[in-house]
């Protein structure tokens, strides 16, 4: 994983820019450092504790590019600093991502992804491809979370993109003479550029100096990697199907594809610390999604390696004032978490499961609130703050007696959107049957990039951790999107049975009998990070923050 901060601007000193000065020689010629730079660079450094490099590069056409790139090294046998360079020194590459599938020849998942991707881009350019086309072609041949920036230091042109689902954040603001790209923002950056937005995932983007930094869309080239992410859901089986598939067969196939997705996300890791220290943690409410992911992770990790289960609970003055709570951290997710923790111990007794009770005093929440609000921007609703707060403290992974150092955090995000886990899915089915249900599911899938994933990446990565989403793997989405809706959920059954039907069946097969019956509970209510102050009870989740 990488943190990216880039500021490209025109300079009034074009003659000195063309002199090709080295970085050490540029101090007398560079434009002044922006007043927001140092604070924002610190935000980027927090994302990548293994390496960080700041630099200034002068391109032709009077363009100055100032960079800060930090690294959380999760693959390969050594830390590779960024930016990466082609061997001819012309192209510079910033890569924040992980590749889990690739149709690129000889791609090695045990080696640094970014290095291999840049080599493939350079190879296509040498064969005559235009830079933007080469960039789009290579990104179209991989699947995984990413944000990437490619710079031609000769012309000052840039290409940049997020993966089609938006699992990695990249913010942007531009004017006629400058552009800023950043993985996350600081308060001073937001003060200077209140219009900072998340980069649209629908295209790859290119800017050239002669277009006044106006991003131009470059069509994605879907060559086998990322092309199945936000596809249309299927209402019924395709024409010509010879026979109906039994529910048992569907669950069996689903279990295999989900297990493989988990395997890809827990293996090929560069170890941090001793191999007996937890390398993998799970954002763990105790619910169906995260508990199933935890048990599948157990199947693919060495037996001696612990798995940390991060369970967060908030001291909520509003709830405490209402009475009926035994202790400040006796929240619903803590109760469910302990029950599911015990079930995991029963099903997989040889694994060292570590249940990490992350307790958040109200005073600590208040001290961190401004930081959380800044990081989650441009998401600015009451609900955004509730969810972001829970993820911020859960990913810090500190209990009174233990601090998890696992760098990879598994999340069950995506299961509800794909398998009908929200109450509004049932309500849609009750209003208009399968047609209305499919519309609701499609809407949830389509807004994942803007509603959830960019925000969550900015929050979790600030603690030097990387979130991974097994349910959002392209093969899992392809499998589930191709299934008729009726094969995945059946709302004629009661809650806890018909919703997420095939996941419940899979969990039950794995031995998670109690967990397979649990109903959906949103993290902000389970951890009680919602409406933290007395008097907040009437505020709606969709409302904008006012303080």
Secondary structure in CASP SS format (residue, H / E / C, confidence):
PFRMAT SS
TARGET T0000
AUTHOR 0000-0000-0000
METHOD secondary structure of the structure
MODEL  1
X C 1.00
X E 1.00
X E 1.00
X E 1.00
X E 1.00
X E 1.00
X E 1.00
X E 1.00
X E 1.00
X E 1.00
X C 1.00
X C 1.00
X C 1.00
X H 1.00
X H 1.00
X H 1.00
X H 1.00
X C 1.00
X C 1.00
X C 1.00
X C 1.00
X C 1.00
X H 1.00
X H 1.00
X H 1.00
X H 1.00
X H 1.00
X H 1.00
X C 1.00
X C 1.00
X C 1.00
X C 1.00
X C 1.00
X C 1.00
X C 1.00
X C 1.00
X H 1.00
X H 1.00
X H 1.00
X H 1.00
X H 1.00
X H 1.00
X H 1.00
X H 1.00
X H 1.00
X H 1.00
X H 1.00
X C 1.00
X E 1.00
X C 1.00
X E 1.00
X E 1.00
X E 1.00
X E 1.00
X E 1.00
X E 1.00
X E 1.00
X E 1.00
X E 1.00
X C 1.00
X C 1.00
X C 1.00
X E 1.00
X E 1.00
X E 1.00
X E 1.00
X E 1.00
X E 1.00
X E 1.00
X E 1.00
X E 1.00
X C 1.00
X C 1.00
X C 1.00
X C 1.00
X C 1.00
X C 1.00
X C 1.00
X C 1.00
X C 1.00
X C 1.00
X C 1.00
X C 1.00
X E 1.00
X E 1.00
X C 1.00
X C 1.00
X C 1.00
X C 1.00
X C 1.00
X E 1.00
X E 1.00
X E 1.00
X E 1.00
X E 1.00
X E 1.00
X E 1.00
X C 1.00
X C 1.00
X C 1.00
X E 1.00
X E 1.00
X C 1.00
X C 1.00
X C 1.00
X C 1.00
X C 1.00
X C 1.00
X C 1.00
X C 1.00
X C 1.00
X C 1.00
X H 1.00
X H 1.00
X H 1.00
X H 1.00
X H 1.00
X H 1.00
X H 1.00
X H 1.00
X H 1.00
X H 1.00
X H 1.00
X H 1.00
X H 1.00
X H 1.00
X C 1.00
X C 1.00
X C 1.00
X C 1.00
X H 1.00
X H 1.00
X H 1.00
X H 1.00
X H 1.00
X H 1.00
X H 1.00
X H 1.00
X H 1.00
X C 1.00
X C 1.00
X E 1.00
X E 1.00
X C 1.00
X C 1.00
X E 1.00
X E 1.00
X E 1.00
X E 1.00
X E 1.00
X E 1.00
X E 1.00
X C 1.00
X C 1.00
X C 1.00
X C 1.00
X C 1.00
X E 1.00
X E 1.00
X E 1.00
X E 1.00
X E 1.00
X C 1.00
X C 1.00
X C 1.00
X C 1.00
X C 1.00
X C 1.00
X C 1.00
X C 1.00
X E 1.00
X E 1.00
X E 1.00
X E 1.00
X E 1.00
X C 1.00
X C 1.00
X E 1.00
X E 1.00
X E 1.00
X E 1.00
X E 1.00
X C 1.00
X C 1.00
X C 1.00
X C 1.00
X H 1.00
X H 1.00
X H 1.00
X H 1.00
X H 1.00
X H 1.00
X C 1.00
X C 1.00
X C 1.00
X C 1.00
X E 1.00
X E 1.00
X C 1.00
X C 1.00
X C 1.00
X C 1.00
X C 1.00
X E 1.00
X E 1.00
X E 1.00
X E 1.00
X C 1.00
X H 1.00
X H 1.00
X H 1.00
X C 1.00
X C 1.00
X C 1.00
X C 1.00
X E 1.00
X E 1.00
X E 1.00
X C 1.00
X C 1.00
X C 1.00
X C 1.00
X C 1.00
X C 1.00
X C 1.00
X C 1.00
X C 1.00
X C 1.00
X C 1.00
X C 1.00
X C 1.00
X C 1.00
X C 1.00
X C 1.00
X C 1.00
X C 1.00
X C 1.00
X C 1.00
X C 1.00
X C 1.00
X C 1.00
X C 1.00
X C 1.00
X C 1.00
X C 1.00
X C 1.00
X H 1.00
X H 1.00
X H 1.00
X H 1.00
X H 1.00
X H 1.00
X H 1.00
X H 1.00
X H 1.00
X H 1.00
X H 1.00
X H 1.00
X H 1.00
X H 1.00
X H 1.00
X H 1.00
X H 1.00
X H 1.00
X H 1.00
X H 1.00
X C 1.00
X C 1.00
X C 1.00
X C 1.00
X C 1.00
X C 1.00
X C 1.00
X C 1.00
X C 1.00
X C 1.00
X C 1.00
X C 1.00
X C 1.00
X E 1.00
X E 1.00
X E 1.00
X E 1.00
X C 1.00
X C 1.00
X C 1.00
X C 1.00
X H 1.00
X H 1.00
X H 1.00
X H 1.00
X H 1.00
X H 1.00
X H 1.00
X H 1.00
X H 1.00
X H 1.00
X H 1.00
X C 1.00
X C 1.00
X C 1.00
X C 1.00
X C 1.00
X C 1.00
X C 1.00
X C 1.00
X E 1.00
X E 1.00
X E 1.00
X E 1.00
X E 1.00
X E 1.00
X E 1.00
X E 1.00
X C 1.00
X C 1.00
X H 1.00
X H 1.00
X H 1.00
X H 1.00
X H 1.00
X H 1.00
X C 1.00
X C 1.00
X C 1.00
X C 1.00
X C 1.00
X C 1.00
X C 1.00
X C 1.00
X C 1.00
X H 1.00
X H 1.00
X H 1.00
X H 1.00
X H 1.00
X H 1.00
X H 1.00
X H 1.00
X H 1.00
X H 1.00
X H 1.00
X H 1.00
X H 1.00
X H 1.00
X H 1.00
X H 1.00
X C 1.00
X C 1.00
X C 1.00
X C 1.00
X C 1.00
X E 1.00
X E 1.00
X E 1.00
X E 1.00
X E 1.00
X E 1.00
X E 1.00
X E 1.00
X C 1.00
X H 1.00
X H 1.00
X H 1.00
X H 1.00
X H 1.00
X H 1.00
X H 1.00
X H 1.00
X H 1.00
X H 1.00
X H 1.00
X H 1.00
X H 1.00
X H 1.00
X H 1.00
X C 1.00
X C 1.00
X C 1.00
X C 1.00
X E 1.00
X H 1.00
X H 1.00
X H 1.00
X H 1.00
X H 1.00
X H 1.00
X H 1.00
X H 1.00
X H 1.00
X H 1.00
X H 1.00
X H 1.00
X H 1.00
X H 1.00
X H 1.00
X C 1.00
X E 1.00
X C 1.00
X C 1.00
X C 1.00
X C 1.00
X E 1.00
X C 1.00
X C 1.00
X C 1.00
X C 1.00
X E 1.00
X E 1.00
X E 1.00
X E 1.00
X C 1.00
X C 1.00
X C 1.00
X H 1.00
X H 1.00
X H 1.00
X H 1.00
X H 1.00
X C 1.00
X C 1.00
X C 1.00
X H 1.00
X H 1.00
X H 1.00
X H 1.00
X H 1.00
X H 1.00
X H 1.00
X H 1.00
X H 1.00
X H 1.00
X H 1.00
X H 1.00
X H 1.00
X H 1.00
X H 1.00
X H 1.00
X H 1.00
X H 1.00
X H 1.00
X H 1.00
X H 1.00
X H 1.00
X H 1.00
X H 1.00
X C 1.00
X H 1.00
X H 1.00
X H 1.00
X H 1.00
X H 1.00
X H 1.00
X H 1.00
X H 1.00
X H 1.00
X H 1.00
X H 1.00
X H 1.00
X H 1.00
X H 1.00
X C 1.00
X C 1.00
X C 1.00
X C 1.00
X E 1.00
X E 1.00
X E 1.00
X E 1.00
X H 1.00
X H 1.00
X H 1.00
X C 1.00
X H 1.00
X H 1.00
X H 1.00
X H 1.00
X H 1.00
X H 1.00
X H 1.00
X H 1.00
X H 1.00
X C 1.00
X C 1.00
X H 1.00
X H 1.00
X H 1.00
X C 1.00
X C 1.00
X C 1.00
X C 1.00
X C 1.00
X C 1.00
X C 1.00
X C 1.00
X C 1.00
X C 1.00
X C 1.00
X C 1.00
X C 1.00
X H 1.00
X H 1.00
X H 1.00
X H 1.00
X H 1.00
X H 1.00
X H 1.00
X H 1.00
X H 1.00
X C 1.00
X C 1.00
X C 1.00
X C 1.00
X C 1.00
X H 1.00
X H 1.00
X H 1.00
X C 1.00
X C 1.00
X C 1.00
X C 1.00
X C 1.00
X H 1.00
X H 1.00
X H 1.00
X H 1.00
X C 1.00
X C 1.00
X C 1.00
X C 1.00
X C 1.00
X C 1.00
X C 1.00
X C 1.00
X C 1.00
X C 1.00
X C 1.00
X C 1.00
X C 1.00
X C 1.00
X C 1.00
X C 1.00
X C 1.00
X E 1.00
X C 1.00
X C 1.00
X C 1.00
END
